[in-house]
Amino acid sequence: PLPAKSIQHGCGKQGAHSYYITGSWSAWNFQMMVPVAHDDGMYEATFRMSARGYEEFQIVRDRDMTQVIHPAEARTTDATVPVRGPDNMGSGKHWLVSGAEFE
C-alpha cells in the first residue's frame, strides 16, 4: 500500500466528544478521527491525496457543523495561522495540504 497523509489534532480530554475530519478527498463526508495511543487529547486521521496533488479539510466536533475547528484564514498552508472554533464561522476556511498523487 502507498503511504497516506496523517492529520493530528489536540482536542483536550478524550471521551468527552468525538472528532471527525471532513475534506475534499471524500466530497466533504465525515471520517472519524481516532485517539492517539498514549497521547491524551490527541486525535488523528489518514487519507490519500488525489491526482490533483492537494486537499482541503476541516475538523468537526460531534458531527455538528456548528462546531467546526478551522483556520482563521481560507485555504491556508501556514502553520502559524491561528486555529478557531469549535464554532459556526468556518465556512470556506480550510487547511490546505499538498503531496504526491496517492501519497
PyMOL CGO cylinders between C-alpha atoms (Angstrom):
from pymol import cmd
from pymol.cgo import CYLINDER

trace = [
    CYLINDER, 0.00, 0.00, 0.00, 1.04, 3.57, -0.60, 0.3, 1, 1, 1, 1, 1, 1,
    CYLINDER, 1.04, 3.57, -0.60, 1.64, 5.91, 2.35, 0.3, 1, 1, 1, 1, 1, 1,
    CYLINDER, 1.64, 5.91, 2.35, -1.24, 8.15, 3.40, 0.3, 1, 1, 1, 1, 1, 1,
    CYLINDER, -1.24, 8.15, 3.40, -1.31, 11.67, 4.79, 0.3, 1, 1, 1, 1, 1, 1,
    CYLINDER, -1.31, 11.67, 4.79, -1.83, 11.84, 8.54, 0.3, 1, 1, 1, 1, 1, 1,
    CYLINDER, -1.83, 11.84, 8.54, -3.55, 14.71, 10.30, 0.3, 1, 1, 1, 1, 1, 1,
    CYLINDER, -3.55, 14.71, 10.30, -3.35, 15.10, 14.08, 0.3, 1, 1, 1, 1, 1, 1,
    CYLINDER, -3.35, 15.10, 14.08, -5.35, 17.42, 16.28, 0.3, 1, 1, 1, 1, 1, 1,
    CYLINDER, -5.35, 17.42, 16.28, -5.19, 18.06, 20.02, 0.3, 1, 1, 1, 1, 1, 1,
    CYLINDER, -5.19, 18.06, 20.02, -8.72, 18.29, 21.40, 0.3, 1, 1, 1, 1, 1, 1,
    CYLINDER, -8.72, 18.29, 21.40, -8.49, 18.13, 25.18, 0.3, 1, 1, 1, 1, 1, 1,
    CYLINDER, -8.49, 18.13, 25.18, -9.72, 15.24, 27.29, 0.3, 1, 1, 1, 1, 1, 1,
    CYLINDER, -9.72, 15.24, 27.29, -10.62, 12.11, 25.30, 0.3, 1, 1, 1, 1, 1, 1,
    CYLINDER, -10.62, 12.11, 25.30, -14.11, 10.68, 25.63, 0.3, 1, 1, 1, 1, 1, 1,
    CYLINDER, -14.11, 10.68, 25.63, -15.98, 13.94, 26.10, 0.3, 1, 1, 1, 1, 1, 1,
    CYLINDER, -15.98, 13.94, 26.10, -16.55, 14.43, 22.36, 0.3, 1, 1, 1, 1, 1, 1,
    CYLINDER, -16.55, 14.43, 22.36, -15.98, 12.71, 19.05, 0.3, 1, 1, 1, 1, 1, 1,
    CYLINDER, -15.98, 12.71, 19.05, -13.98, 14.36, 16.27, 0.3, 1, 1, 1, 1, 1, 1,
    CYLINDER, -13.98, 14.36, 16.27, -14.31, 13.98, 12.51, 0.3, 1, 1, 1, 1, 1, 1,
    CYLINDER, -14.31, 13.98, 12.51, -12.25, 15.20, 9.59, 0.3, 1, 1, 1, 1, 1, 1,
    CYLINDER, -12.25, 15.20, 9.59, -14.14, 16.37, 6.54, 0.3, 1, 1, 1, 1, 1, 1,
    CYLINDER, -14.14, 16.37, 6.54, -12.32, 17.15, 3.33, 0.3, 1, 1, 1, 1, 1, 1,
    CYLINDER, -12.32, 17.15, 3.33, -12.18, 17.45, -0.41, 0.3, 1, 1, 1, 1, 1, 1,
    CYLINDER, -12.18, 17.45, -0.41, -10.91, 13.85, -0.91, 0.3, 1, 1, 1, 1, 1, 1,
    CYLINDER, -10.91, 13.85, -0.91, -14.22, 12.48, 0.47, 0.3, 1, 1, 1, 1, 1, 1,
    CYLINDER, -14.22, 12.48, 0.47, -16.66, 15.01, -1.03, 0.3, 1, 1, 1, 1, 1, 1,
    CYLINDER, -16.66, 15.01, -1.03, -16.77, 16.57, 2.45, 0.3, 1, 1, 1, 1, 1, 1,
    CYLINDER, -16.77, 16.57, 2.45, -18.19, 13.46, 4.15, 0.3, 1, 1, 1, 1, 1, 1,
    CYLINDER, -18.19, 13.46, 4.15, -17.31, 12.84, 7.79, 0.3, 1, 1, 1, 1, 1, 1,
    CYLINDER, -17.31, 12.84, 7.79, -14.42, 10.49, 8.60, 0.3, 1, 1, 1, 1, 1, 1,
    CYLINDER, -14.42, 10.49, 8.60, -13.98, 9.65, 12.27, 0.3, 1, 1, 1, 1, 1, 1,
    CYLINDER, -13.98, 9.65, 12.27, -10.69, 10.66, 13.85, 0.3, 1, 1, 1, 1, 1, 1,
    CYLINDER, -10.69, 10.66, 13.85, -9.19, 8.15, 16.30, 0.3, 1, 1, 1, 1, 1, 1,
    CYLINDER, -9.19, 8.15, 16.30, -7.47, 8.84, 19.62, 0.3, 1, 1, 1, 1, 1, 1,
    CYLINDER, -7.47, 8.84, 19.62, -3.68, 8.59, 19.53, 0.3, 1, 1, 1, 1, 1, 1,
    CYLINDER, -3.68, 8.59, 19.53, -2.44, 5.94, 21.96, 0.3, 1, 1, 1, 1, 1, 1,
    CYLINDER, -2.44, 5.94, 21.96, -0.52, 7.32, 24.94, 0.3, 1, 1, 1, 1, 1, 1,
    CYLINDER, -0.52, 7.32, 24.94, -1.22, 10.95, 23.96, 0.3, 1, 1, 1, 1, 1, 1,
    CYLINDER, -1.22, 10.95, 23.96, -4.29, 12.10, 25.87, 0.3, 1, 1, 1, 1, 1, 1,
    CYLINDER, -4.29, 12.10, 25.87, -6.42, 14.52, 23.88, 0.3, 1, 1, 1, 1, 1, 1,
    CYLINDER, -6.42, 14.52, 23.88, -4.70, 13.92, 20.51, 0.3, 1, 1, 1, 1, 1, 1,
    CYLINDER, -4.70, 13.92, 20.51, -6.68, 12.54, 17.56, 0.3, 1, 1, 1, 1, 1, 1,
    CYLINDER, -6.68, 12.54, 17.56, -5.59, 11.56, 14.06, 0.3, 1, 1, 1, 1, 1, 1,
    CYLINDER, -5.59, 11.56, 14.06, -6.93, 10.57, 10.65, 0.3, 1, 1, 1, 1, 1, 1,
    CYLINDER, -6.93, 10.57, 10.65, -5.37, 9.47, 7.38, 0.3, 1, 1, 1, 1, 1, 1,
    CYLINDER, -5.37, 9.47, 7.38, -6.35, 9.97, 3.76, 0.3, 1, 1, 1, 1, 1, 1,
    CYLINDER, -6.35, 9.97, 3.76, -4.84, 9.62, 0.30, 0.3, 1, 1, 1, 1, 1, 1,
    CYLINDER, -4.84, 9.62, 0.30, -4.01, 12.52, -1.99, 0.3, 1, 1, 1, 1, 1, 1,
    CYLINDER, -4.01, 12.52, -1.99, -5.99, 12.77, -5.20, 0.3, 1, 1, 1, 1, 1, 1,
    CYLINDER, -5.99, 12.77, -5.20, -4.41, 13.17, -8.62, 0.3, 1, 1, 1, 1, 1, 1,
    CYLINDER, -4.41, 13.17, -8.62, -4.53, 16.96, -8.28, 0.3, 1, 1, 1, 1, 1, 1,
    CYLINDER, -4.53, 16.96, -8.28, -1.90, 16.82, -5.50, 0.3, 1, 1, 1, 1, 1, 1,
    CYLINDER, -1.90, 16.82, -5.50, -3.66, 18.86, -2.83, 0.3, 1, 1, 1, 1, 1, 1,
    CYLINDER, -3.66, 18.86, -2.83, -6.61, 18.51, -0.47, 0.3, 1, 1, 1, 1, 1, 1,
    CYLINDER, -6.61, 18.51, -0.47, -8.56, 20.82, 1.83, 0.3, 1, 1, 1, 1, 1, 1,
    CYLINDER, -8.56, 20.82, 1.83, -10.04, 19.90, 5.21, 0.3, 1, 1, 1, 1, 1, 1,
    CYLINDER, -10.04, 19.90, 5.21, -11.65, 20.97, 8.48, 0.3, 1, 1, 1, 1, 1, 1,
    CYLINDER, -11.65, 20.97, 8.48, -12.29, 19.17, 11.77, 0.3, 1, 1, 1, 1, 1, 1,
    CYLINDER, -12.29, 19.17, 11.77, -15.84, 18.84, 13.12, 0.3, 1, 1, 1, 1, 1, 1,
    CYLINDER, -15.84, 18.84, 13.12, -16.79, 18.01, 16.69, 0.3, 1, 1, 1, 1, 1, 1,
    CYLINDER, -16.79, 18.01, 16.69, -19.68, 15.58, 17.27, 0.3, 1, 1, 1, 1, 1, 1,
    CYLINDER, -19.68, 15.58, 17.27, -20.68, 15.69, 13.54, 0.3, 1, 1, 1, 1, 1, 1,
    CYLINDER, -20.68, 15.69, 13.54, -22.16, 19.12, 14.28, 0.3, 1, 1, 1, 1, 1, 1,
    CYLINDER, -22.16, 19.12, 14.28, -21.43, 21.78, 11.64, 0.3, 1, 1, 1, 1, 1, 1,
    CYLINDER, -21.43, 21.78, 11.64, -21.92, 24.49, 14.27, 0.3, 1, 1, 1, 1, 1, 1,
    CYLINDER, -21.92, 24.49, 14.27, -18.80, 23.03, 15.99, 0.3, 1, 1, 1, 1, 1, 1,
    CYLINDER, -18.80, 23.03, 15.99, -16.18, 23.33, 13.24, 0.3, 1, 1, 1, 1, 1, 1,
    CYLINDER, -16.18, 23.33, 13.24, -12.48, 23.63, 14.08, 0.3, 1, 1, 1, 1, 1, 1,
    CYLINDER, -12.48, 23.63, 14.08, -10.85, 25.62, 11.29, 0.3, 1, 1, 1, 1, 1, 1,
    CYLINDER, -10.85, 25.62, 11.29, -8.02, 28.01, 10.44, 0.3, 1, 1, 1, 1, 1, 1,
    CYLINDER, -8.02, 28.01, 10.44, -8.62, 31.75, 10.75, 0.3, 1, 1, 1, 1, 1, 1,
    CYLINDER, -8.62, 31.75, 10.75, -7.85, 32.14, 7.01, 0.3, 1, 1, 1, 1, 1, 1,
    CYLINDER, -7.85, 32.14, 7.01, -9.18, 30.42, 3.90, 0.3, 1, 1, 1, 1, 1, 1,
    CYLINDER, -9.18, 30.42, 3.90, -7.14, 27.69, 2.16, 0.3, 1, 1, 1, 1, 1, 1,
    CYLINDER, -7.14, 27.69, 2.16, -4.07, 28.13, 4.33, 0.3, 1, 1, 1, 1, 1, 1,
    CYLINDER, -4.07, 28.13, 4.33, -0.89, 26.09, 4.40, 0.3, 1, 1, 1, 1, 1, 1,
    CYLINDER, -0.89, 26.09, 4.40, 0.67, 28.37, 7.01, 0.3, 1, 1, 1, 1, 1, 1,
    CYLINDER, 0.67, 28.37, 7.01, 1.06, 26.58, 10.37, 0.3, 1, 1, 1, 1, 1, 1,
    CYLINDER, 1.06, 26.58, 10.37, 1.21, 29.95, 12.17, 0.3, 1, 1, 1, 1, 1, 1,
    CYLINDER, 1.21, 29.95, 12.17, -2.37, 30.88, 11.19, 0.3, 1, 1, 1, 1, 1, 1,
    CYLINDER, -2.37, 30.88, 11.19, -4.50, 30.72, 14.37, 0.3, 1, 1, 1, 1, 1, 1,
    CYLINDER, -4.50, 30.72, 14.37, -6.92, 27.84, 14.85, 0.3, 1, 1, 1, 1, 1, 1,
    CYLINDER, -6.92, 27.84, 14.85, -10.54, 28.85, 15.51, 0.3, 1, 1, 1, 1, 1, 1,
    CYLINDER, -10.54, 28.85, 15.51, -13.58, 27.04, 16.87, 0.3, 1, 1, 1, 1, 1, 1,
    CYLINDER, -13.58, 27.04, 16.87, -15.35, 24.96, 17.55, 0.3, 1, 1, 1, 1, 1, 1,
    CYLINDER, -15.35, 24.96, 17.55, -17.89, 27.39, 16.09, 0.3, 1, 1, 1, 1, 1, 1,
    CYLINDER, -17.89, 27.39, 16.09, -20.06, 28.02, 13.03, 0.3, 1, 1, 1, 1, 1, 1,
    CYLINDER, -20.06, 28.02, 13.03, -17.69, 30.61, 11.48, 0.3, 1, 1, 1, 1, 1, 1,
    CYLINDER, -17.69, 30.61, 11.48, -15.60, 28.21, 9.38, 0.3, 1, 1, 1, 1, 1, 1,
    CYLINDER, -15.60, 28.21, 9.38, -17.41, 28.43, 6.05, 0.3, 1, 1, 1, 1, 1, 1,
    CYLINDER, -17.41, 28.43, 6.05, -14.74, 28.49, 3.32, 0.3, 1, 1, 1, 1, 1, 1,
    CYLINDER, -14.74, 28.49, 3.32, -11.90, 28.32, 5.86, 0.3, 1, 1, 1, 1, 1, 1,
    CYLINDER, -11.90, 28.32, 5.86, -9.96, 25.11, 5.27, 0.3, 1, 1, 1, 1, 1, 1,
    CYLINDER, -9.96, 25.11, 5.27, -6.44, 23.86, 5.77, 0.3, 1, 1, 1, 1, 1, 1,
    CYLINDER, -6.44, 23.86, 5.77, -4.73, 23.03, 2.51, 0.3, 1, 1, 1, 1, 1, 1,
    CYLINDER, -4.73, 23.03, 2.51, -2.24, 20.17, 2.33, 0.3, 1, 1, 1, 1, 1, 1,
    CYLINDER, -2.24, 20.17, 2.33, -0.26, 19.08, -0.70, 0.3, 1, 1, 1, 1, 1, 1,
    CYLINDER, -0.26, 19.08, -0.70, 1.57, 15.94, -1.69, 0.3, 1, 1, 1, 1, 1, 1,
    CYLINDER, 1.57, 15.94, -1.69, 2.27, 13.49, -4.44, 0.3, 1, 1, 1, 1, 1, 1,
    CYLINDER, 2.27, 13.49, -4.44, -0.63, 11.73, -6.14, 0.3, 1, 1, 1, 1, 1, 1,
    CYLINDER, -0.63, 11.73, -6.14, -1.98, 8.89, -3.95, 0.3, 1, 1, 1, 1, 1, 1,
    CYLINDER, -1.98, 8.89, -3.95, 0.53, 9.69, -1.18, 0.3, 1, 1, 1, 1, 1, 1,
]
cmd.load_cgo(trace, "trace")
